[in-house]
Amino acid sequence: MDALAHIFTTLPVPPDVLVLLLALLLDLALGEPPNRLHPTVWIGNTVALAERIAPGPGTPPPLQLAFGAVMALLIPAAWGGAAWAVSFGLLQLHPLAYVLVVAVLLKTTFSVRMLHRVAAGIGRILTAGDIAEARRQMSALVSRDTSQLTTGQMAAGAIESVAENITDSIVGPLLAFALFGLPGAVAYRAVNTLDSMVGYHGRYEYLGKSSARLDDLVNLVPARFAAALLWLSTAVLPGMAAGRAWRIMFAHRSRTESPNAGWTMAAMAGGLGVTLEKVGHYRLGDPAPEPEARHIGRATRALYATTALAAAAAIGILWLRWAYWP
């Protein structure tokens, strides 16, 4: 054990670079762990518990706002603090234990393989012409009513999910880890989980307002950085147009309700040369035809290319941190 510790402490590579590379390999090789072992599911359970004891829709809005603000701050802080404690303890235990365990935990904060598999599955079903099954599968992917969606609208929904999740499920967590270590990645995932569970209008208009605004805030940089990386991907991938991606990204980025989601979705629409539409909400990329099933494959190739660029950027940041703030 002492020999292993000596090797890891003398390697000319930051330990967190090894963590990141191993986490990526785990994701690509194994995908998601079972729900009962998934920290993001545990975070969701924490949010659900807080929701159960929160003031209901019939209570005064200021009370809901106050409770929601406490939720938005306390849950990410608690999970980030737990991640710090685990990281610190593992470092004291053994460098190899730190690399292996933190890599496993980091992998649960992002997902490349699952995002690809879900989108590619929709593409295969659409190609086979099974519209009913495609609509059924889409209900797990998007929040809109899928019962009347056309083939083009379902292809658009799958592509939109890939594009939006490039920020939330890949670039955001990797950037948070590069800057703030495992605590940053876990806290980022907690913020994102809060937003997905309570950060929307209707029942959670007041309770989830702080969670939604915090998610908007923490994604200001990741969303724009992700869009830039996605644009770089369109410059090298066949079947994509970097010039149009750049133009549509800046022209249509503000058409979505979210101040962040439009960046990667507009870049993807422009790169593919298609219109991505959520009826009654936005149209990105027009004038252009609706996407077809084949465009989903191109979107997933852009997903992998952007992930590679994001990983390279994160490794660069980690190396700088190691060199100047060891």
C-alpha positions in Angstrom: 0.0 0.0 0.0 2.8 2.4 0.8 4.4 1.7 -2.6 1.1 2.5 -4.3 0.7 5.7 -2.3 4.2 6.7 -3.3 3.5 6.0 -7.0 0.3 8.1 -7.0 1.8 11.0 -5.1 4.8 11.2 -7.5 2.9 10.8 -10.7 3.3 13.9 -12.9 -0.4 13.9 -13.4 -3.0 15.7 -11.2 -5.1 13.0 -9.4 -8.3 14.7 -10.5 -7.3 14.2 -14.1 -7.2 10.5 -13.5 -10.5 10.8 -11.7 -12.1 12.5 -14.7 -10.7 10.1 -17.2 -11.8 7.1 -15.2 -15.3 8.6 -14.7 -15.7 9.0 -18.4 -14.6 5.5 -19.1 -17.1 4.2 -16.5 -19.9 6.1 -18.1 -19.1 5.0 -21.6 -18.6 1.3 -20.6 -21.2 0.8 -17.9 -23.7 3.7 -18.1 -25.9 4.4 -15.1 -25.8 2.5 -11.8 -29.1 1.1 -10.3 -31.4 3.7 -8.9 -30.9 2.4 -5.3 -27.1 3.1 -5.7 -27.4 6.4 -7.6 -26.5 9.6 -5.6 -28.6 11.7 -8.0 -31.6 9.6 -7.0 -30.7 10.1 -3.4 -30.6 13.9 -4.0 -34.1 13.6 -5.6 -35.4 11.7 -2.6 -34.1 14.6 -0.4 -36.0 17.1 -2.6 -39.1 15.0 -2.5 -38.9 14.9 1.3 -38.5 18.6 1.5 -41.5 19.0 -0.9 -43.7 16.9 1.4 -43.1 19.1 4.4 -43.2 22.4 2.4 -46.1 24.8 2.6 -48.7 23.8 0.1 -50.2 25.9 -2.8 -52.9 27.2 -0.5 -50.5 28.9 1.9 -49.3 32.5 1.5 -46.9 33.0 -1.4 -44.2 34.7 0.9 -44.1 31.5 3.1 -43.7 29.3 0.0 -41.0 31.6 -1.4 -39.1 31.6 1.9 -39.2 27.8 2.3 -38.2 27.4 -1.4 -35.2 29.6 -0.9 -34.1 27.5 2.1 -34.5 24.4 0.0 -32.6 25.9 -2.9 -29.6 26.8 -0.7 -29.6 24.1 1.9 -29.9 21.0 -0.2 -27.0 21.7 -2.6 -24.9 22.9 0.3 -25.6 19.8 2.3 -24.8 17.4 -0.6 -21.7 19.4 -1.6 -20.6 19.3 2.0 -21.1 15.6 2.2 -19.0 15.2 -1.1 -16.2 17.3 0.5 -16.2 15.1 3.6 -16.0 12.0 1.5 -13.2 13.4 -0.8 -11.2 14.6 2.2 -11.5 11.3 4.0 -10.5 9.4 0.9 -7.4 11.5 0.4 -6.3 10.8 4.0 -7.0 7.1 3.6 -5.1 6.5 0.3 -4.6 8.3 -3.0 -5.7 5.2 -5.0 -8.9 5.0 -2.9 -9.5 8.7 -3.7 -9.1 8.2 -7.4 -11.3 5.1 -7.6 -14.2 6.1 -5.4 -14.3 9.8 -6.5 -14.4 8.6 -10.1 -17.4 6.4 -9.4 -19.1 9.3 -7.6 -18.2 11.8 -10.3 -19.6 9.6 -13.0 -23.1 9.8 -11.3 -23.1 13.5 -11.8 -23.1 13.3 -15.6 -24.4 11.0 -18.3 -23.3 10.7 -21.9 -24.1 7.0 -22.7 -27.7 7.2 -21.4 -28.4 10.4 -23.3 -27.1 8.8 -26.5 -29.0 5.5 -26.0 -32.4 7.2 -25.3 -32.1 9.5 -28.3 -30.8 6.8 -30.6 -33.6 4.5 -29.5 -36.2 7.1 -30.6 -34.3 7.4 -33.9 -34.5 3.6 -34.5 -38.2 3.5 -33.7 -39.0 6.4 -36.1 -36.9 4.8 -38.8 -39.0 1.6 -38.3 -42.1 3.6 -38.7 -43.7 2.7 -35.3 -45.3 6.0 -34.5 -47.3 4.8 -31.6 -44.2 3.3 -29.8 -42.2 6.4 -30.6 -44.9 8.6 -28.9 -44.9 6.3 -25.9 -41.1 6.5 -25.6 -41.1 10.3 -26.1 -43.3 10.7 -23.0 -40.3 9.7 -20.9 -38.0 12.2 -22.7 -40.0 15.4 -22.9 -42.7 17.1 -20.7 -45.1 18.0 -23.6 -48.1 16.0 -24.6 -46.8 13.3 -27.1 -50.1 11.8 -28.2 -50.4 14.0 -31.3 -46.7 14.5 -32.2 -45.7 14.0 -35.8 -42.6 12.2 -36.8 -40.7 15.5 -37.4 -41.8 16.8 -34.0 -40.6 13.7 -32.2 -37.3 13.8 -34.0 -37.1 17.5 -33.0 -37.9 16.6 -29.4 -35.1 14.0 -29.2 -32.6 16.4 -30.7 -33.7 19.2 -28.3 -33.2 16.9 -25.4 -29.7 16.0 -26.5 -28.8 19.7 -27.1 -30.2 21.0 -23.8 -28.6 18.1 -21.8 -25.2 18.9 -23.3 -25.2 21.7 -20.7 -27.1 20.1 -17.8 -25.8 16.5 -18.0 -22.2 17.0 -19.4 -20.5 20.3 -19.6 -22.0 21.8 -16.4 -20.9 18.9 -14.1 -17.5 18.6 -15.8 -16.8 22.3 -15.5 -18.0 22.3 -11.9 -15.6 19.4 -11.1 -12.7 21.1 -12.8 -13.2 24.3 -10.8 -14.5 23.0 -7.5 -13.8 19.3 -7.3 -16.3 16.6 -6.4 -18.2 19.0 -4.1 -18.8 21.4 -7.0 -20.1 18.7 -9.3 -22.4 17.2 -6.7 -23.8 20.6 -5.7 -24.3 21.4 -9.4 -26.3 18.2 -9.8 -28.3 19.0 -6.7 -29.2 22.5 -8.1 -30.2 20.9 -11.4 -32.3 18.2 -9.7 -34.1 20.8 -7.7 -34.9 22.8 -10.8 -36.2 19.7 -12.6 -38.4 18.6 -9.7 -39.9 21.9 -8.5 -38.5 24.7 -10.7 -41.5 25.2 -13.0 -44.7 27.1 -13.2 -48.1 26.1 -11.8 -48.1 24.2 -8.6 -44.5 25.2 -7.8 -44.8 28.8 -9.0 -43.6 30.1 -5.6 -42.0 27.1 -3.9 -39.7 26.4 -6.9 -38.9 30.0 -7.9 -35.6 30.1 -6.0 -34.6 26.7 -7.4 -35.3 27.8 -11.0 -33.5 31.1 -10.6 -30.5 29.4 -9.0 -30.3 26.9 -11.8 -30.4 29.8 -14.3 -27.6 31.5 -12.4 -25.2 28.5 -12.2 -25.8 27.7 -15.8 -25.0 31.1 -17.2 -21.4 30.2 -18.0 -21.8 26.4 -18.7 -24.6 27.0 -21.2 -22.6 29.5 -23.2 -19.4 27.5 -23.0 -21.3 24.3 -24.1 -22.8 26.2 -27.1 -19.3 27.3 -28.1 -18.0 23.8 -27.8 -21.0 22.5 -29.8 -20.3 25.1 -32.5 -16.7 23.9 -32.7 -18.0 20.3 -33.1 -20.1 21.4 -36.1 -17.0 22.7 -37.8 -15.5 19.2 -38.0 -18.4 16.8 -38.2 -19.8 15.7 -41.6 -23.4 16.8 -42.3 -23.2 19.9 -40.1 -22.7 23.6 -40.9 -20.6 25.7 -38.6 -21.5 29.0 -40.2 -25.2 28.4 -39.9 -24.8 27.1 -36.3 -23.0 30.3 -35.3 -25.6 32.5 -37.0 -28.7 30.7 -35.6 -27.1 30.4 -32.1 -26.9 34.1 -31.7 -30.1 35.0 -33.6 -32.4 32.4 -31.9 -30.8 31.9 -28.5 -33.3 34.1 -26.7 -36.5 32.4 -28.1 -36.7 29.9 -25.3 -38.2 30.8 -21.9 -35.0 29.7 -20.2 -32.1 32.2 -20.6 -29.7 29.2 -21.0 -31.4 26.4 -22.9 -31.7 28.3 -26.2 -27.9 28.5 -26.7 -27.2 24.8 -27.3 -30.6 24.1 -28.9 -30.2 27.0 -31.4 -26.6 25.9 -32.2 -27.8 22.4 -32.8 -30.7 23.5 -35.0 -28.3 25.7 -37.0 -25.6 23.0 -37.3 -28.1 20.4 -38.5 -30.0 22.9 -40.8 -33.4 22.0 -39.3 -36.1 23.7 -37.3 -36.6 22.6 -33.7 -40.1 23.5 -32.6 -42.0 23.2 -29.4 -45.5 24.2 -30.5 -46.6 27.4 -28.7 -43.3 28.0 -27.2 -40.4 28.4 -29.6 -39.1 27.8 -33.2 -35.3 27.5 -33.5 -33.6 27.4 -36.9 -36.4 28.5 -39.1 -36.7 28.8 -42.0 -35.6 25.2 -42.4 -37.3 21.8 -42.7 -38.4 19.6 -39.8 -35.7 17.1 -38.7 -35.9 13.5 -39.7 -34.7 10.4 -37.8 -31.3 10.6 -39.5 -30.7 13.9 -37.9 -30.8 12.3 -34.5 -27.7 10.3 -35.3 -25.9 13.5 -36.3 -27.0 15.1 -33.1 -25.5 12.3 -31.0 -22.2 12.5 -32.9 -22.2 16.2 -32.0 -22.9 15.1 -28.4 -19.7 12.9 -28.3 -17.6 15.5 -30.0 -18.7 18.2 -27.6 -18.1 15.8 -24.6 -14.5 15.3 -25.8 -13.9 19.0 -26.1 -15.5 19.6 -22.6 -13.3 16.9 -21.1 -10.2 18.4 -22.7 -11.1 21.8 -21.3 -11.8 20.4 -17.9 -8.4 18.6 -17.9 -6.7 21.9 -18.9 -8.4 23.7 -15.9 -7.4 20.8 -13.6 -3.8 21.0 -14.7 -3.7 24.7 -14.1 -5.2 24.3 -10.6 -2.6 21.6 -9.9 0.2 23.8 -11.1 -0.7 27.0 -9.3 -3.0 25.8 -6.4 -1.7 22.3 -5.5 
